[in-house]
Amino acid sequence: MISSKTVPKFSYDIELYESYLFDLSLNKKHPINQPTFMMLSKVDGRRTFEEIMAMLQADYPDADPQLIEQDFTTLLLSMKRHLLIDLPGTLKEKLRQASISMMNPMVREFSYQRHSFQGFSFMKILFSLTWITLRKMMPILLLFLLLACGLIMMSGQTPLIIYPVSLLVVILSIILSIAVHEAAHLYLLRRLTKNPNLGHIKEQVLTLKVVRPQMEEDLQVITAGPLLTASVGGAGLWLTMLVTQPFWHLTLHVCAGIFLLHLLYLLPFIGDGRNFKYSINEREFLL
């Protein structure tokens, strides 16, 4: 995971102090000791692992270089696991890590990524999340584009392209529905708290998730994602009535249904529904 050319870097919302790391998105302090601070103070987002090691060895000439490397590597991996630091690698390293994480659940969490961005703008948040999701789904999108080209070349009949194109539209609907869902969570969280830094996105193998602190307005934030996404689906379902061509009428119905299916997230054993149930129980306990 870490090579000599790896460039460790903090997210913009992680601030380093002598005795702690401050996570702006969670409004939380992570205590650290002096040796940890000395190592992390070398991380500037430009220096490679190799360069930082050379600086540490110069600062501690009497220490065993292998022990320094082992301690620094362990520190970086632990911070990566908690999404406090990013360890970007080459495309080859990313592909290798992705294949390993798919086969081995024990290392899967090391492939998770943290995405942070400031602001109250819903459209900015939605665009950022759409891009992140689109990038995750890019291999599938390229596959369907190749399929469309192959069908046209083999058959010479342009109408056949509507089938892969319709599937492409469905996939784009899935991407946009995920982005709208998570954007609603993050937008309402920041509006209610008046904090443009609160919350960040955790990119997992197959999905995205808003990571945020617990708050009084939990119920509103939790329900915002499924309800707004389903509302978009309801509006889309109404608009499909304007489409008279049977094939595209059916395709757009499927797309609207994808947005409406996000209501399932409110079930008590799934994601938001589970958090909703937990939040209700917490409130009853506090009352």
Secondary structure, DSSP 8 states (H G I E B T S, - for coil): ---TT---B--TTEEE-SSEEEETTTTEEEE--HHHHHHHTT--SSS-HHHHHHHHHHH-TTS-HHHHHHHHHHHHHHHHHTTSSB----HHHHHHHHHHHHH-GGGGGGG-EEE----S-HHHHHHHHHHHHHHHHHHHHHHHHHHHHHHHHHH--GGGGHHHHHHHHHHHHHHHHHHHHHHHHHHHHHHHHT-TT--EEEE-SS-EEEE----TTHHHHHHHHHHHHHHHHHHHHHHGGG--SHHHHHHHHHHHHHHHGGGGGGSTTSHHHHHHHHHHHHHHHH-
